[in-house]
């Protein structure tokens, strides 16, 4: 469990108070984040994963490219109480920029009844120029695997994906969206 942090996991450079979306130099590129059965609670950002370079990174996961992507499997991303700094609100459970990510069987929730303003509810997944697969699992690390879809509850945007360059691929299917301001937002 990672709780009460500005950023639970930061893969790349950036100020933990506002990690942004881009790295400043190739020397500060991020890496791969893989979380299975993990719990992230009451963080401003649970995970921020930024662009990285590797021989493993070559497009979306396939039977020959199993480990060059971020994986979030059966994990919980939740806000249950105000953040430690009362001047701050949750921003995003996952912020993914210029990376590939697969999200299977996870729960994204804001359980605070006091968060009634859209901007204070936070996003489930924010993607910028990212390849995202947000759906039930069919394989994990090239091995057949089954999981349920993801659940998104009481968030500003459950999935928010924007493109400024390239041709990222976003696939969202088989998920449950409940009481979100916007379920899926796609922008190019």
C-alpha atoms as a printed R data frame, in Angstrom:
    type eleno elety resid chain resno       x       y       z
1   ATOM     1    CA   UNK     A     1   0.000   0.000   0.000
2   ATOM     2    CA   UNK     A     2   1.200   3.484  -0.879
3   ATOM     3    CA   UNK     A     3  -0.740   6.236   0.867
4   ATOM     4    CA   UNK     A     4  -0.682   9.935   1.719
5   ATOM     5    CA   UNK     A     5   1.943  10.941  -0.866
6   ATOM     6    CA   UNK     A     6   2.110  13.757  -3.373
7   ATOM     7    CA   UNK     A     7   3.141  11.098  -5.940
8   ATOM     8    CA   UNK     A     8   3.029   7.423  -5.029
9   ATOM     9    CA   UNK     A     9   5.334   6.330  -7.884
10  ATOM    10    CA   UNK     A    10   7.158   8.751 -10.209
11  ATOM    11    CA   UNK     A    11   8.851   7.160 -13.236
12  ATOM    12    CA   UNK     A    12  10.614  10.129 -14.835
13  ATOM    13    CA   UNK     A    13  11.656  13.541 -13.630
14  ATOM    14    CA   UNK     A    14   9.417  16.198 -12.158
15  ATOM    15    CA   UNK     A    15   8.403  18.092  -9.076
16  ATOM    16    CA   UNK     A    16   6.293  15.756  -6.900
17  ATOM    17    CA   UNK     A    17   3.917  18.659  -6.245
18  ATOM    18    CA   UNK     A    18   3.262  19.029  -9.979
19  ATOM    19    CA   UNK     A    19   5.069  16.326 -11.994
20  ATOM    20    CA   UNK     A    20   3.794  17.503 -15.390
21  ATOM    21    CA   UNK     A    21   3.679  15.271 -18.447
22  ATOM    22    CA   UNK     A    22   7.144  15.479 -20.048
23  ATOM    23    CA   UNK     A    23  10.729  14.754 -19.059
24  ATOM    24    CA   UNK     A    24  13.305  17.478 -19.525
25  ATOM    25    CA   UNK     A    25  16.143  15.366 -20.966
26  ATOM    26    CA   UNK     A    26  16.650  11.773 -22.168
27  ATOM    27    CA   UNK     A    27  18.816  11.170 -19.092
28  ATOM    28    CA   UNK     A    28  15.757  11.667 -16.886
29  ATOM    29    CA   UNK     A    29  13.341   9.449 -18.816
30  ATOM    30    CA   UNK     A    30  11.124   7.166 -16.770
31  ATOM    31    CA   UNK     A    31  10.751   3.416 -16.767
32  ATOM    32    CA   UNK     A    32   8.148   0.683 -16.582
33  ATOM    33    CA   UNK     A    33   5.703   0.569 -13.665
34  ATOM    34    CA   UNK     A    34   4.018  -2.751 -12.943
35  ATOM    35    CA   UNK     A    35   1.508  -3.091 -10.106
36  ATOM    36    CA   UNK     A    36  -0.453  -6.247  -9.296
37  ATOM    37    CA   UNK     A    37  -2.884  -6.422  -6.353
38  ATOM    38    CA   UNK     A    38  -1.518  -3.069  -5.164
39  ATOM    39    CA   UNK     A    39  -3.358  -0.417  -3.168
40  ATOM    40    CA   UNK     A    40  -2.828   3.317  -3.694
41  ATOM    41    CA   UNK     A    41  -4.753   5.434  -1.187
42  ATOM    42    CA   UNK     A    42  -5.146   9.189  -0.676
43  ATOM    43    CA   UNK     A    43  -2.332  10.347  -2.948
44  ATOM    44    CA   UNK     A    44  -2.443  13.464  -5.122
45  ATOM    45    CA   UNK     A    45  -1.075  11.302  -7.990
46  ATOM    46    CA   UNK     A    46  -0.877   7.549  -7.474
47  ATOM    47    CA   UNK     A    47   1.400   6.780 -10.433
48  ATOM    48    CA   UNK     A    48   3.081   9.110 -12.939
49  ATOM    49    CA   UNK     A    49   4.856   7.275 -15.766
50  ATOM    50    CA   UNK     A    50   6.665   9.293 -18.430
51  ATOM    51    CA   UNK     A    51   8.427   8.549 -21.691
52  ATOM    52    CA   UNK     A    52  11.332   6.160 -21.561
53  ATOM    53    CA   UNK     A    53  13.603   4.424 -24.035
54  ATOM    54    CA   UNK     A    54  14.353   0.730 -24.133
55  ATOM    55    CA   UNK     A    55  14.903  -2.036 -26.639
56  ATOM    56    CA   UNK     A    56  11.751  -3.610 -25.144
57  ATOM    57    CA   UNK     A    57   9.629  -0.617 -26.109
58  ATOM    58    CA   UNK     A    58   8.360  -1.162 -29.626
59  ATOM    59    CA   UNK     A    59   4.634  -0.582 -29.873
60  ATOM    60    CA   UNK     A    60   1.714  -2.176 -28.176
61  ATOM    61    CA   UNK     A    61   2.135  -5.501 -26.316
62  ATOM    62    CA   UNK     A    62   2.315  -8.560 -28.549
63  ATOM    63    CA   UNK     A    63   3.396 -12.149 -28.138
64  ATOM    64    CA   UNK     A    64   6.995 -11.035 -28.734
65  ATOM    65    CA   UNK     A    65   6.891  -7.760 -26.762
66  ATOM    66    CA   UNK     A    66   5.596  -8.704 -23.330
67  ATOM    67    CA   UNK     A    67   7.563  -6.617 -20.865
68  ATOM    68    CA   UNK     A    68   8.071  -3.198 -22.470
69  ATOM    69    CA   UNK     A    69   4.834  -1.691 -21.178
70  ATOM    70    CA   UNK     A    70   3.294  -0.471 -17.920
71  ATOM    71    CA   UNK     A    71   0.882  -2.972 -16.352
72  ATOM    72    CA   UNK     A    72  -1.757  -2.368 -13.700
73  ATOM    73    CA   UNK     A    73  -3.566  -5.549 -12.706
74  ATOM    74    CA   UNK     A    74  -6.271  -6.053 -10.048
75  ATOM    75    CA   UNK     A    75  -5.147  -2.950  -8.141
76  ATOM    76    CA   UNK     A    76  -7.087  -0.337  -6.181
77  ATOM    77    CA   UNK     A    77  -6.676   3.415  -6.659
78  ATOM    78    CA   UNK     A    78  -8.848   5.261  -4.156
79  ATOM    79    CA   UNK     A    79  -9.383   8.524  -2.307
80  ATOM    80    CA   UNK     A    80 -11.075   7.857   1.053
81  ATOM    81    CA   UNK     A    81 -10.137  10.961   3.049
82  ATOM    82    CA   UNK     A    82  -8.886  14.496   2.425
83  ATOM    83    CA   UNK     A    83  -5.218  14.712   1.439
84  ATOM    84    CA   UNK     A    84  -2.697  15.567   4.160
85  ATOM    85    CA   UNK     A    85  -2.406  19.100   2.791
86  ATOM    86    CA   UNK     A    86  -5.971  20.486   2.913
87  ATOM    87    CA   UNK     A    87  -5.115  22.981   0.146
88  ATOM    88    CA   UNK     A    88  -4.588  20.098  -2.331
89  ATOM    89    CA   UNK     A    89  -7.058  17.824  -4.086
90  ATOM    90    CA   UNK     A    90  -6.497  14.563  -5.960
91  ATOM    91    CA   UNK     A    91  -5.429  15.095  -9.585
92  ATOM    92    CA   UNK     A    92  -5.087  11.647 -11.204
93  ATOM    93    CA   UNK     A    93  -4.731   8.068 -10.101
94  ATOM    94    CA   UNK     A    94  -2.682   7.218 -13.224
95  ATOM    95    CA   UNK     A    95  -0.911   9.872 -15.327
96  ATOM    96    CA   UNK     A    96   0.676   8.231 -18.364
97  ATOM    97    CA   UNK     A    97   2.617  10.254 -20.943
98  ATOM    98    CA   UNK     A    98   4.255   8.854 -24.092
99  ATOM    99    CA   UNK     A    99   4.123   5.279 -22.763
100 ATOM   100    CA   UNK     A   100   2.234   2.056 -23.377
101 ATOM   101    CA   UNK     A   101  -0.024   0.863 -20.567
102 ATOM   102    CA   UNK     A   102  -2.429  -1.983 -19.958
103 ATOM   103    CA   UNK     A   103  -5.018  -1.681 -17.167
104 ATOM   104    CA   UNK     A   104  -7.011  -4.800 -16.188
105 ATOM   105    CA   UNK     A   105  -9.381  -5.489 -13.283
106 ATOM   106    CA   UNK     A   106  -8.602  -2.300 -11.335
107 ATOM   107    CA   UNK     A   107 -10.813  -0.064  -9.206
108 ATOM   108    CA   UNK     A   108 -10.564   3.736  -9.466
109 ATOM   109    CA   UNK     A   109 -12.713   5.603  -6.940
110 ATOM   110    CA   UNK     A   110 -13.252   8.840  -5.092
111 ATOM   111    CA   UNK     A   111 -15.158   7.912  -1.943
112 ATOM   112    CA   UNK     A   112 -15.298  11.426  -0.494
113 ATOM   113    CA   UNK     A   113 -18.848  12.774  -0.350
114 ATOM   114    CA   UNK     A   114 -17.405  16.270   0.175
115 ATOM   115    CA   UNK     A   115 -15.820  16.260  -3.308
116 ATOM   116    CA   UNK     A   116 -18.748  17.633  -5.258
117 ATOM   117    CA   UNK     A   117 -16.845  20.082  -7.474
118 ATOM   118    CA   UNK     A   118 -15.688  18.476 -10.710
119 ATOM   119    CA   UNK     A   119 -12.084  19.718 -10.514
120 ATOM   120    CA   UNK     A   120 -11.678  18.342  -6.966
121 ATOM   121    CA   UNK     A   121 -12.779  14.795  -7.792
122 ATOM   122    CA   UNK     A   122  -9.674  13.819  -9.771
123 ATOM   123    CA   UNK     A   123  -9.251  11.673 -12.874
124 ATOM   124    CA   UNK     A   124  -8.938   7.907 -12.985
125 ATOM   125    CA   UNK     A   125  -6.508   7.650 -15.914
126 ATOM   126    CA   UNK     A   126  -4.898  10.595 -17.727
127 ATOM   127    CA   UNK     A   127  -3.072   9.741 -20.922
128 ATOM   128    CA   UNK     A   128  -1.051  12.045 -23.155
129 ATOM   129    CA   UNK     A   129   0.259  10.531 -26.414
130 ATOM   130    CA   UNK     A   130  -0.097   7.145 -24.745
131 ATOM   131    CA   UNK     A   131  -1.094   3.717 -26.002
132 ATOM   132    CA   UNK     A   132  -3.767   2.630 -23.516
133 ATOM   133    CA   UNK     A   133  -5.665  -0.631 -23.162
134 ATOM   134    CA   UNK     A   134  -8.304  -0.286 -20.448
135 ATOM   135    CA   UNK     A   135 -10.311  -3.509 -20.556
136 ATOM   136    CA   UNK     A   136 -10.650  -7.056 -19.199
137 ATOM   137    CA   UNK     A   137  -7.479  -9.114 -19.582
138 ATOM   138    CA   UNK     A   138  -7.008 -11.749 -22.235
139 ATOM   139    CA   UNK     A   139  -3.286 -12.260 -21.689
140 ATOM   140    CA   UNK     A   140  -0.746 -10.957 -19.203
141 ATOM   141    CA   UNK     A   141   2.935 -11.155 -20.080
142 ATOM   142    CA   UNK     A   142   2.087 -13.305 -23.096
143 ATOM   143    CA   UNK     A   143   0.306 -15.912 -20.944
144 ATOM   144    CA   UNK     A   144  -3.470 -16.445 -21.233
145 ATOM   145    CA   UNK     A   145  -5.089 -14.729 -18.256
146 ATOM   146    CA   UNK     A   146  -8.616 -13.636 -17.429
147 ATOM   147    CA   UNK     A   147  -9.672 -10.649 -15.320
148 ATOM   148    CA   UNK     A   148 -12.743  -8.505 -15.060
149 ATOM   149    CA   UNK     A   149 -13.012  -5.030 -16.490
150 ATOM   150    CA   UNK     A   150 -12.119  -1.953 -14.488
151 ATOM   151    CA   UNK     A   151 -14.484   0.042 -12.268
152 ATOM   152    CA   UNK     A   152 -14.516   3.855 -12.204
153 ATOM   153    CA   UNK     A   153 -16.620   5.641  -9.561
154 ATOM   154    CA   UNK     A   154 -17.298   9.271  -8.597
155 ATOM   155    CA   UNK     A   155 -14.477  10.831 -10.620
156 ATOM   156    CA   UNK     A   156 -14.275  13.974 -12.739
157 ATOM   157    CA   UNK     A   157 -13.068  12.039 -15.827
158 ATOM   158    CA   UNK     A   158 -12.697   8.279 -15.557
159 ATOM   159    CA   UNK     A   159 -10.462   8.027 -18.646
160 ATOM   160    CA   UNK     A   160  -9.030  11.225 -20.172
161 ATOM   161    CA   UNK     A   161  -6.779  10.729 -23.211
162 ATOM   162    CA   UNK     A   162  -5.265  13.486 -25.371
163 ATOM   163    CA   UNK     A   163  -2.991  13.395 -28.397
164 ATOM   164    CA   UNK     A   164  -0.575  16.139 -29.442
165 ATOM   165    CA   UNK     A   165   1.707  14.042 -31.670
166 ATOM   166    CA   UNK     A   166   1.968  10.617 -33.234
167 ATOM   167    CA   UNK     A   167  -0.870   8.127 -33.448
168 ATOM   168    CA   UNK     A   168  -1.460   6.661 -29.982
169 ATOM   169    CA   UNK     A   169  -4.071   3.950 -29.663
170 ATOM   170    CA   UNK     A   170  -6.706   4.001 -26.905
171 ATOM   171    CA   UNK     A   171  -8.981   1.032 -26.302
172 ATOM   172    CA   UNK     A   172 -11.610   1.249 -23.563
173 ATOM   173    CA   UNK     A   173 -14.121  -1.595 -23.310
174 ATOM   174    CA   UNK     A   174 -15.805  -3.911 -20.811
175 ATOM   175    CA   UNK     A   175 -15.546  -1.476 -17.879
176 ATOM   176    CA   UNK     A   176 -18.076  -0.195 -15.329
177 ATOM   177    CA   UNK     A   177 -18.532   3.583 -15.028
178 ATOM   178    CA   UNK     A   178 -20.602   4.867 -12.107
179 ATOM   179    CA   UNK     A   179 -21.360   8.475 -11.069
180 ATOM   180    CA   UNK     A   180 -18.488  10.075 -12.998
181 ATOM   181    CA   UNK     A   181 -18.773  13.561 -14.514
182 ATOM   182    CA   UNK     A   182 -17.334  12.140 -17.783
183 ATOM   183    CA   UNK     A   183 -16.715   8.447 -18.419
184 ATOM   184    CA   UNK     A   184 -14.330   8.637 -21.408
185 ATOM   185    CA   UNK     A   185 -12.829  11.826 -22.870
186 ATOM   186    CA   UNK     A   186 -10.754  11.559 -26.064
187 ATOM   187    CA   UNK     A   187  -9.104  14.622 -27.623
188 ATOM   188    CA   UNK     A   188  -6.674  15.171 -30.476
